[in-house]
Amino acid sequence: MRLLSMLSDMTSLTTAAQNVTETVRDTVRTTVSEAESKVVGTVRDLQAPVAEYVQKGISFAGDRLPDYPSSLPTPGELIDTQVEFVSNLLSDRYDRAKAVAAKVAPVVGVSIDEPATSTKPSTSSTSSTSSKATKGTRSTRL
């Protein structure tokens, strides 16, 4: 009878510990997600003032600037190549982080939850003018 009581107490403690762990995990995820959303929102909110200042600069100095050299890539081409570069860099970091997590997971006693569909950005190398920034967020778990 005493043994059953001890087993029941251990089960209750285990359940309580699991609940605390899940609560902490959820709190961390929520806090990180909220911080990420604030960063994205701040960057988005700064776009309009930056565009206004650029417009003021163009209005002030536009006629004084030389013609854009035809030997240079267009601004759109520069943007496309930079977005492609950053996308490839993030994709590589994602792959490496997942590989490290897969190696560490058994040591810490967890598994990696893979999403049903890949959330990695596309790394197609068709043309630099067709690459676009991927919208949305990536959610990964250890």
C-alpha positions in Angstrom: 0.0 0.0 0.0 2.8 2.4 0.9 4.6 1.5 -2.4 1.4 2.4 -4.4 1.2 5.7 -2.6 4.9 6.4 -3.4 4.4 5.5 -7.1 1.3 7.7 -7.2 3.3 10.6 -5.7 6.2 10.1 -8.2 3.7 10.1 -11.1 2.2 13.3 -9.8 5.6 14.9 -9.5 6.6 13.7 -13.0 3.4 15.2 -14.4 3.9 18.4 -12.5 7.5 18.7 -13.8 6.3 18.0 -17.4 3.7 20.7 -17.0 6.3 23.2 -15.7 8.6 22.3 -18.6 5.9 22.8 -21.2 4.9 26.2 -19.6 8.5 27.4 -19.7 8.9 26.2 -23.3 5.7 27.9 -24.3 6.7 31.1 -22.5 10.1 31.2 -24.2 8.6 30.6 -27.6 6.0 33.3 -27.0 8.5 35.8 -25.8 10.9 35.2 -28.7 8.0 35.3 -31.2 6.7 38.6 -29.8 10.3 40.1 -29.9 10.7 39.0 -33.5 7.3 40.5 -34.4 8.3 43.8 -32.8 11.6 43.9 -34.8 9.7 43.2 -38.0 7.1 45.8 -37.1 9.8 48.4 -36.3 11.6 47.8 -39.6 8.3 48.1 -41.4 7.4 51.3 -39.6 10.7 52.9 -40.5 10.2 52.3 -44.3 7.9 55.3 -44.8 10.1 57.8 -43.0 13.1 56.5 -44.9 11.3 56.8 -48.2 10.3 60.3 -47.3 13.9 61.3 -46.6 15.1 59.8 -49.9 12.4 61.7 -51.7 13.5 64.9 -50.0 17.1 64.2 -51.0 16.1 63.6 -54.6 14.1 66.8 -54.7 17.0 68.7 -53.3 19.9 67.2 -55.3 18.2 65.3 -58.2 19.1 67.8 -60.9 22.6 68.1 -59.6 23.4 64.4 -59.8 25.1 62.9 -62.9 23.3 60.3 -65.0 23.5 56.8 -63.7 26.3 54.9 -65.5 25.0 52.3 -67.8 28.0 50.1 -67.0 26.7 49.5 -63.5 24.0 47.1 -62.6 20.6 48.7 -62.1 19.4 49.3 -58.6 16.8 46.5 -59.0 19.5 44.0 -60.1 21.6 45.0 -57.1 18.6 44.4 -54.8 17.9 41.0 -56.4 21.4 39.8 -56.0 21.7 40.9 -52.4 18.4 39.2 -51.5 19.5 36.0 -53.2 22.8 36.2 -51.3 21.1 36.7 -48.0 18.6 33.9 -48.7 21.3 31.5 -49.6 23.2 32.5 -46.4 20.2 32.0 -44.2 19.4 28.7 -45.9 22.9 27.5 -45.2 22.8 28.6 -41.6 19.4 26.9 -41.2 20.8 23.6 -42.6 23.9 23.8 -40.3 21.8 24.7 -37.2 19.5 21.7 -37.9 22.5 19.4 -38.3 23.9 20.6 -35.0 20.5 20.3 -33.2 20.2 16.7 -34.6 23.6 15.8 -33.1 22.8 17.4 -29.7 19.2 16.2 -29.4 20.0 12.6 -28.2 22.5 13.9 -25.7 19.9 16.2 -24.1 17.0 13.7 -24.5 14.9 15.5 -27.0 14.0 15.0 -30.7 13.8 17.5 -33.5 10.2 18.2 -34.7 10.3 18.6 -38.5 7.5 20.6 -40.1 5.3 18.6 -42.5 6.5 20.9 -45.3 9.8 22.6 -45.6 9.9 26.3 -44.4 13.4 26.9 -45.8 13.6 29.7 -48.3 14.0 28.6 -51.9 17.6 28.6 -53.2 16.8 28.3 -56.9 19.5 30.0 -59.0 17.4 30.7 -62.1 18.0 34.4 -62.4 18.8 37.2 -60.1 15.8 39.2 -61.2 13.4 36.5 -60.2 14.5 36.1 -56.6 12.3 37.6 -54.0 12.4 37.8 -50.3 10.5 35.1 -48.5 7.7 36.5 -46.3 6.7 34.9 -43.0 8.6 33.3 -40.2 10.2 30.0 -39.6 9.3 28.0 -36.6 11.6 25.3 -35.5 11.8 23.3 -32.3 14.3 21.2 -30.6 
